[in-house]
């Protein structure tokens, strides 16, 4: 099993960052490895989404069930794909004085994953390791593009 844990402090609100992470249909616009993304089903507490991975000649897709806690958290669980395990959490923690609107936040990204077979691991691990380790930076760049630099 592999584990990625990253955090960053930003001058964007938890709500702004939550909106970017939950806008799954926009992923192909700014994630260079994502060739397609779609919401398969909407639920009261989140979505089921299918994401296409295309990087360095490797193509695979996976489906996740994402539980949303608006403005605070997104919990990602594997439905299907080349993984035996894919569990992740995005947490958006407000920074600022209590009682005042959050103008900044701390993002915490935690992802655990393992591949379904040694063959898939040999092919996909170098690609997905890079993807997983640049995920937070990609969303920071997206925030700058959508909301402007701060």
N, C-alpha and C positions, 0 to 999 in steps of 0.2 A: 504494500500500500504506500502511496505517495501522499505528501501533505504539503499544502501551500498555506501560509498564514501571512497576510500583509495588512498593514494599516497605514493610513495617511491622514494628515490634517489639511482641511481645505476651507477656503472662503466661500463655500457654497452651502446652502442649508441642507439639512437632512431630507427635506421634501424634494428639493431640486435633484439631489443625487438618486433618491428613490425613484423618481420619475424616469430618469435615464436608464436605470437598471431594469425597470419593469416594461420599458418600451421595446420589447423583444423584436418586433417587426423592423425596427431601425438598425439592428445589429449589423446587417451586411453593409450599411453605409459607413461604418467606422471601425469595425473589427476586420482587419485584413485577411484573417483566416476563415471568416464566416461567409459562405457562398449563398446560404438561404436561412431564413428563420421565420417561423410562423407559430401563431397561437393555434393549437389544435382544439382546445376546449377551454371555456371560461368557467370558473367555479366561484362560489360565493366568497371563498377566502384566497383565491389566486387563479392560476392558469396551468394548463398542461401545454408545453411548447416543444417544438421539434427544431433542432439546430443542425445545420450542415457545416461540417468542417472540411475545408479544402486548403491544404498548405503543403508546399514542397512535393507536389505530385500525389499526396495522400488524400483520399476522400472517404469520409464516413459521416454518418448522422446519428444523433442520439436524441432521446426524448426525456424530458424532465417534468416533474410535477412540482410547481413552485407555489409555496404558501406565502401570501403577502400579509404583512402587518404594516398598513399604510404609513409612510413617512419614517418607519423605524427599522424594518427588517424584511429580508426575503430569504426563505429557506428552500433550498433546492434538493430534490430527491430523484434518483434515477428511476425511470420507467423502463426504457430499453436502449440498447446501443451496444457498443463494443466493450463496455465496462462490466465488471462484476460489482463494483462499488463506485458511486459518485454522489457524495453528500457535500453540500456547501451552504454557507450562510454569509449573507451581506448584512452588516449592521451599520446603521447610520445614527451616530450619537451626537446630539446637539452640544455645541460649545457656546458659552456665553453666560451672562448673568441669569440666575433663576428669575422667571417671570417675564423676561424680555424675549422677543422673537429671536430664534436662532439664526444668526447670519453666517455661521460657520459650523463645520461638523468634523467628526472623526469617522472615517470609514474603516471598518474592520471586515476583511474578507478571509474566510477560512474554507478550504476545500480539501477533501480527502477523496482519492480515487485509486482504483486498481483496474487492470484490464482483465477481460474474461478468459484470456488464454495467453500462453507464452508467445505464440506467433503474433497475436494482436499487439502484445506489449512490445515486441521487437520492432514492429512497423510503426505503431502509433505513439509509443512513449516519447521519442525525441520530439515529435511534433506537438503533442499535447502538453508536455513539460514546458515548452516555450510559450504556448498559448496561456496556460495557467499562470505562469510567472509574469506575464505582461497584462493580465486582465485588468488590474486596478489602474495601471498607467493608461490603458486605453480609455477607461471611463473618465479619468481626470482630463485627458485631452478632449474627449467629447464634451465635457462640461464647459471647457474653455471655448469650444466652437459654438455651443448652443447659447450659453449665458454670457459669454465674453470673459476675458481675463480679469482676475481680481487679485 
